[in-house]
Amino acid sequence: MTLHWKLVIDAHDPHAQAAFWAEALGYVVARLETLGAAVQRRVRAAGGAWTLMTDPEGNEFCVQ
């Protein structure tokens, strides 16, 4: 059985987004903010703690 799928990433400036994510991987919240990310909220729950952020185009992601 062959599986066919397509991944589409919609970005206003794909090169800027690629540069952001290349820098972002492995960095802490303070560094991500200097790259243009914004903290939306900090979450502490029974399962752990994480920070919900948005990238420069408003896409959400979490950092533990």
Backbone atoms as SQL, in Angstrom:
CREATE TABLE atoms (id INTEGER PRIMARY KEY, chain TEXT, resi INTEGER, resn TEXT, atom TEXT, x REAL, y REAL, z REAL);
INSERT INTO atoms VALUES
  (1, 'A', 1, 'MET', 'N', 0.846, -1.176, 0.000),
  (2, 'A', 1, 'MET', 'CA', 0.000, 0.000, 0.000),
  (3, 'A', 1, 'MET', 'C', 0.892, 1.241, 0.000),
  (4, 'A', 2, 'THR', 'N', 0.645, 2.138, -0.892),
  (5, 'A', 2, 'THR', 'CA', 1.405, 3.367, -0.989),
  (6, 'A', 2, 'THR', 'C', 0.615, 4.512, -0.374),
  (7, 'A', 3, 'LEU', 'N', 1.308, 5.289, 0.402),
  (8, 'A', 3, 'LEU', 'CA', 0.684, 6.437, 1.043),
  (9, 'A', 3, 'LEU', 'C', 1.210, 7.701, 0.373),
  (10, 'A', 4, 'HIS', 'N', 0.313, 8.516, -0.118),
  (11, 'A', 4, 'HIS', 'CA', 0.688, 9.787, -0.726),
  (12, 'A', 4, 'HIS', 'C', 0.139, 10.921, 0.132),
  (13, 'A', 5, 'TRP', 'N', 0.984, 11.879, 0.446),
  (14, 'A', 5, 'TRP', 'CA', 0.529, 13.026, 1.195),
  (15, 'A', 5, 'TRP', 'C', 1.357, 14.234, 0.801),
  (16, 'A', 6, 'LYS', 'N', 0.834, 15.384, 1.116),
  (17, 'A', 6, 'LYS', 'CA', 1.494, 16.635, 0.772),
  (18, 'A', 6, 'LYS', 'C', 1.497, 17.528, 2.005),
  (19, 'A', 7, 'LEU', 'N', 2.625, 18.150, 2.264),
  (20, 'A', 7, 'LEU', 'CA', 2.739, 19.112, 3.353),
  (21, 'A', 7, 'LEU', 'C', 2.800, 20.500, 2.735),
  (22, 'A', 8, 'VAL', 'N', 1.891, 21.371, 3.157),
  (23, 'A', 8, 'VAL', 'CA', 1.854, 22.734, 2.642),
  (24, 'A', 8, 'VAL', 'C', 2.055, 23.684, 3.816),
  (25, 'A', 9, 'ILE', 'N', 3.015, 24.570, 3.668),
  (26, 'A', 9, 'ILE', 'CA', 3.268, 25.578, 4.696),
  (27, 'A', 9, 'ILE', 'C', 2.960, 26.932, 4.081),
  (28, 'A', 10, 'ASP', 'N', 1.971, 27.603, 4.645),
  (29, 'A', 10, 'ASP', 'CA', 1.538, 28.897, 4.136),
  (30, 'A', 10, 'ASP', 'C', 2.213, 29.982, 4.964),
  (31, 'A', 11, 'ALA', 'N', 3.090, 30.740, 4.330),
  (32, 'A', 11, 'ALA', 'CA', 3.799, 31.803, 5.036),
  (33, 'A', 11, 'ALA', 'C', 3.900, 33.028, 4.136),
  (34, 'A', 12, 'HIS', 'N', 3.761, 34.184, 4.745),
  (35, 'A', 12, 'HIS', 'CA', 3.882, 35.434, 4.000),
  (36, 'A', 12, 'HIS', 'C', 5.288, 35.557, 3.405),
  (37, 'A', 13, 'ASP', 'N', 6.296, 35.228, 4.208),
  (38, 'A', 13, 'ASP', 'CA', 7.691, 35.285, 3.773),
  (39, 'A', 13, 'ASP', 'C', 8.363, 33.972, 4.169),
  (40, 'A', 14, 'PRO', 'N', 8.338, 32.958, 3.302),
  (41, 'A', 14, 'PRO', 'CA', 8.865, 31.643, 3.670),
  (42, 'A', 14, 'PRO', 'C', 10.345, 31.665, 4.048),
  (43, 'A', 15, 'HIS', 'N', 11.126, 32.539, 3.446),
  (44, 'A', 15, 'HIS', 'CA', 12.549, 32.589, 3.790),
  (45, 'A', 15, 'HIS', 'C', 12.754, 33.124, 5.206),
  (46, 'A', 16, 'ALA', 'N', 11.970, 34.119, 5.584),
  (47, 'A', 16, 'ALA', 'CA', 12.051, 34.646, 6.946),
  (48, 'A', 16, 'ALA', 'C', 11.594, 33.600, 7.954),
  (49, 'A', 17, 'GLN', 'N', 10.535, 32.868, 7.631),
  (50, 'A', 17, 'GLN', 'CA', 10.051, 31.811, 8.527),
  (51, 'A', 17, 'GLN', 'C', 11.095, 30.711, 8.670),
  (52, 'A', 18, 'ALA', 'N', 11.719, 30.329, 7.573),
  (53, 'A', 18, 'ALA', 'CA', 12.762, 29.293, 7.619),
  (54, 'A', 18, 'ALA', 'C', 13.932, 29.760, 8.477),
  (55, 'A', 19, 'ALA', 'N', 14.328, 31.005, 8.322),
  (56, 'A', 19, 'ALA', 'CA', 15.430, 31.541, 9.128),
  (57, 'A', 19, 'ALA', 'C', 15.048, 31.577, 10.609),
  (58, 'A', 20, 'PHE', 'N', 13.796, 31.973, 10.893),
  (59, 'A', 20, 'PHE', 'CA', 13.327, 32.013, 12.278),
  (60, 'A', 20, 'PHE', 'C', 13.411, 30.631, 12.907),
  (61, 'A', 21, 'TRP', 'N', 12.844, 29.615, 12.243),
  (62, 'A', 21, 'TRP', 'CA', 12.805, 28.273, 12.814),
  (63, 'A', 21, 'TRP', 'C', 14.187, 27.636, 12.866),
  (64, 'A', 22, 'ALA', 'N', 15.058, 27.952, 11.928),
  (65, 'A', 22, 'ALA', 'CA', 16.423, 27.433, 11.975),
  (66, 'A', 22, 'ALA', 'C', 17.144, 27.946, 13.221),
  (67, 'A', 23, 'GLU', 'N', 16.918, 29.218, 13.554),
  (68, 'A', 23, 'GLU', 'CA', 17.509, 29.794, 14.762),
  (69, 'A', 23, 'GLU', 'C', 16.793, 29.336, 16.023),
  (70, 'A', 24, 'ALA', 'N', 15.480, 29.171, 15.927),
  (71, 'A', 24, 'ALA', 'CA', 14.659, 28.908, 17.107),
  (72, 'A', 24, 'ALA', 'C', 14.891, 27.534, 17.719),
  (73, 'A', 25, 'LEU', 'N', 15.146, 26.538, 16.910),
  (74, 'A', 25, 'LEU', 'CA', 15.256, 25.178, 17.444),
  (75, 'A', 25, 'LEU', 'C', 16.413, 25.086, 18.432),
  (76, 'A', 26, 'GLY', 'N', 16.084, 24.703, 19.648),
  (77, 'A', 26, 'GLY', 'CA', 17.111, 24.542, 20.665),
  (78, 'A', 26, 'GLY', 'C', 17.356, 25.772, 21.532),
  (79, 'A', 27, 'TYR', 'N', 16.637, 26.862, 21.318),
  (80, 'A', 27, 'TYR', 'CA', 16.847, 28.058, 22.112),
  (81, 'A', 27, 'TYR', 'C', 15.797, 28.212, 23.194),
  (82, 'A', 28, 'VAL', 'N', 16.108, 29.013, 24.190),
  (83, 'A', 28, 'VAL', 'CA', 15.188, 29.261, 25.297),
  (84, 'A', 28, 'VAL', 'C', 14.257, 30.423, 24.958),
  (85, 'A', 29, 'VAL', 'N', 13.250, 30.613, 25.800),
  (86, 'A', 29, 'VAL', 'CA', 12.212, 31.610, 25.555),
  (87, 'A', 29, 'VAL', 'C', 12.801, 33.006, 25.339),
  (88, 'A', 30, 'ALA', 'N', 13.736, 33.421, 26.167),
  (89, 'A', 30, 'ALA', 'CA', 14.301, 34.766, 26.033),
  (90, 'A', 30, 'ALA', 'C', 14.953, 34.952, 24.664),
  (91, 'A', 31, 'ARG', 'N', 15.644, 33.950, 24.184),
  (92, 'A', 31, 'ARG', 'CA', 16.286, 34.034, 22.866),
  (93, 'A', 31, 'ARG', 'C', 15.227, 34.072, 21.769),
  (94, 'A', 32, 'LEU', 'N', 14.171, 33.279, 21.906),
  (95, 'A', 32, 'LEU', 'CA', 13.110, 33.276, 20.902),
  (96, 'A', 32, 'LEU', 'C', 12.434, 34.638, 20.801),
  (97, 'A', 33, 'GLU', 'N', 12.295, 35.319, 21.939),
  (98, 'A', 33, 'GLU', 'CA', 11.692, 36.654, 21.915),
  (99, 'A', 33, 'GLU', 'C', 12.560, 37.634, 21.131),
  (100, 'A', 34, 'THR', 'N', 13.878, 37.503, 21.227),
  (101, 'A', 34, 'THR', 'CA', 14.754, 38.394, 20.453),
  (102, 'A', 34, 'THR', 'C', 14.674, 38.097, 18.966),
  (103, 'A', 35, 'LEU', 'N', 14.220, 36.889, 18.607),
  (104, 'A', 35, 'LEU', 'CA', 14.059, 36.512, 17.198),
  (105, 'A', 35, 'LEU', 'C', 12.691, 36.921, 16.645),
  (106, 'A', 36, 'GLY', 'N', 11.817, 37.461, 17.509),
  (107, 'A', 36, 'GLY', 'CA', 10.514, 37.914, 17.041),
  (108, 'A', 36, 'GLY', 'C', 9.335, 37.111, 17.548),
  (109, 'A', 37, 'ALA', 'N', 9.591, 36.085, 18.360),
  (110, 'A', 37, 'ALA', 'CA', 8.491, 35.306, 18.941),
  (111, 'A', 37, 'ALA', 'C', 7.867, 36.092, 20.092),
  (112, 'A', 38, 'ALA', 'N', 6.628, 35.760, 20.424),
  (113, 'A', 38, 'ALA', 'CA', 5.934, 36.428, 21.528),
  (114, 'A', 38, 'ALA', 'C', 5.345, 35.383, 22.465),
  (115, 'A', 39, 'VAL', 'N', 5.489, 35.622, 23.766),
  (116, 'A', 39, 'VAL', 'CA', 4.894, 34.734, 24.768),
  (117, 'A', 39, 'VAL', 'C', 3.408, 35.027, 24.828),
  (118, 'A', 40, 'GLN', 'N', 2.588, 33.990, 24.695),
  (119, 'A', 40, 'GLN', 'CA', 1.135, 34.138, 24.819),
  (120, 'A', 40, 'GLN', 'C', 0.689, 33.813, 26.236),
  (121, 'A', 41, 'ARG', 'N', 1.233, 32.730, 26.783),
  (122, 'A', 41, 'ARG', 'CA', 0.953, 32.399, 28.186),
  (123, 'A', 41, 'ARG', 'C', 1.907, 31.306, 28.658),
  (124, 'A', 42, 'ARG', 'N', 2.092, 31.272, 29.964),
  (125, 'A', 42, 'ARG', 'CA', 2.906, 30.231, 30.602),
  (126, 'A', 42, 'ARG', 'C', 1.937, 29.277, 31.292),
  (127, 'A', 43, 'VAL', 'N', 2.154, 27.986, 31.098),
  (128, 'A', 43, 'VAL', 'CA', 1.224, 26.973, 31.604),
  (129, 'A', 43, 'VAL', 'C', 1.946, 26.074, 32.599),
  (130, 'A', 44, 'ARG', 'N', 1.335, 25.880, 33.763),
  (131, 'A', 44, 'ARG', 'CA', 1.811, 24.903, 34.746),
  (132, 'A', 44, 'ARG', 'C', 0.636, 23.982, 35.026),
  (133, 'A', 45, 'ALA', 'N', 0.849, 22.698, 34.762),
  (134, 'A', 45, 'ALA', 'CA', -0.213, 21.709, 34.971),
  (135, 'A', 45, 'ALA', 'C', 0.412, 20.465, 35.590),
  (136, 'A', 46, 'ALA', 'N', -0.447, 19.518, 35.952),
  (137, 'A', 46, 'ALA', 'CA', 0.037, 18.283, 36.566),
  (138, 'A', 46, 'ALA', 'C', 1.042, 17.558, 35.663),
  (139, 'A', 47, 'GLY', 'N', 0.896, 17.699, 34.346),
  (140, 'A', 47, 'GLY', 'CA', 1.783, 17.021, 33.406),
  (141, 'A', 47, 'GLY', 'C', 3.092, 17.735, 33.147),
  (142, 'A', 48, 'GLY', 'N', 3.277, 18.946, 33.689),
  (143, 'A', 48, 'GLY', 'CA', 4.509, 19.684, 33.472),
  (144, 'A', 48, 'GLY', 'C', 4.257, 21.161, 33.271),
  (145, 'A', 49, 'ALA', 'N', 5.261, 21.831, 32.737),
  (146, 'A', 49, 'ALA', 'CA', 5.157, 23.269, 32.491),
  (147, 'A', 49, 'ALA', 'C', 5.673, 23.560, 31.087),
  (148, 'A', 50, 'TRP', 'N', 5.039, 24.525, 30.430),
  (149, 'A', 50, 'TRP', 'CA', 5.470, 24.920, 29.100),
  (150, 'A', 50, 'TRP', 'C', 5.032, 26.348, 28.843),
  (151, 'A', 51, 'THR', 'N', 5.602, 26.918, 27.802),
  (152, 'A', 51, 'THR', 'CA', 5.264, 28.281, 27.398),
  (153, 'A', 51, 'THR', 'C', 4.664, 28.236, 26.008),
  (154, 'A', 52, 'LEU', 'N', 3.479, 28.809, 25.868),
  (155, 'A', 52, 'LEU', 'CA', 2.837, 28.920, 24.563),
  (156, 'A', 52, 'LEU', 'C', 3.314, 30.226, 23.938),
  (157, 'A', 53, 'MET', 'N', 3.866, 30.120, 22.729),
  (158, 'A', 53, 'MET', 'CA', 4.408, 31.285, 22.039),
  (159, 'A', 53, 'MET', 'C', 3.844, 31.363, 20.628),
  (160, 'A', 54, 'THR', 'N', 4.056, 32.500, 19.987),
  (161, 'A', 54, 'THR', 'CA', 3.735, 32.636, 18.571),
  (162, 'A', 54, 'THR', 'C', 5.002, 33.083, 17.846),
  (163, 'A', 55, 'ASP', 'N', 5.165, 32.582, 16.619),
  (164, 'A', 55, 'ASP', 'CA', 6.300, 32.995, 15.804),
  (165, 'A', 55, 'ASP', 'C', 5.995, 34.364, 15.195),
  (166, 'A', 56, 'PRO', 'N', 6.921, 34.936, 14.425),
  (167, 'A', 56, 'PRO', 'CA', 6.692, 36.280, 13.891),
  (168, 'A', 56, 'PRO', 'C', 5.435, 36.434, 13.023),
  (169, 'A', 57, 'GLU', 'N', 4.899, 35.328, 12.491),
  (170, 'A', 57, 'GLU', 'CA', 3.674, 35.415, 11.677),
  (171, 'A', 57, 'GLU', 'C', 2.420, 35.036, 12.458),
  (172, 'A', 58, 'GLY', 'N', 2.562, 34.781, 13.767),
  (173, 'A', 58, 'GLY', 'CA', 1.406, 34.484, 14.598),
  (174, 'A', 58, 'GLY', 'C', 1.076, 33.007, 14.755),
  (175, 'A', 59, 'ASN', 'N', 1.919, 32.103, 14.240),
  (176, 'A', 59, 'ASN', 'CA', 1.693, 30.669, 14.386),
  (177, 'A', 59, 'ASN', 'C', 2.093, 30.233, 15.789),
  (178, 'A', 60, 'GLU', 'N', 1.232, 29.462, 16.450),
  (179, 'A', 60, 'GLU', 'CA', 1.488, 29.044, 17.824),
  (180, 'A', 60, 'GLU', 'C', 2.421, 27.846, 17.879),
  (181, 'A', 61, 'PHE', 'N', 3.259, 27.819, 18.947),
  (182, 'A', 61, 'PHE', 'CA', 4.088, 26.659, 19.240),
  (183, 'A', 61, 'PHE', 'C', 4.391, 26.679, 20.740),
  (184, 'A', 62, 'CYS', 'N', 4.802, 25.541, 21.270),
  (185, 'A', 62, 'CYS', 'CA', 5.087, 25.423, 22.702),
  (186, 'A', 62, 'CYS', 'C', 6.561, 25.123, 22.932),
  (187, 'A', 63, 'VAL', 'N', 7.083, 25.658, 24.046),
  (188, 'A', 63, 'VAL', 'CA', 8.447, 25.413, 24.459),
  (189, 'A', 63, 'VAL', 'C', 8.387, 24.900, 25.892),
  (190, 'A', 64, 'GLN', 'N', 9.089, 23.798, 26.156),
  (191, 'A', 64, 'GLN', 'CA', 9.128, 23.265, 27.527),
  (192, 'A', 64, 'GLN', 'C', 10.335, 23.771, 28.239);
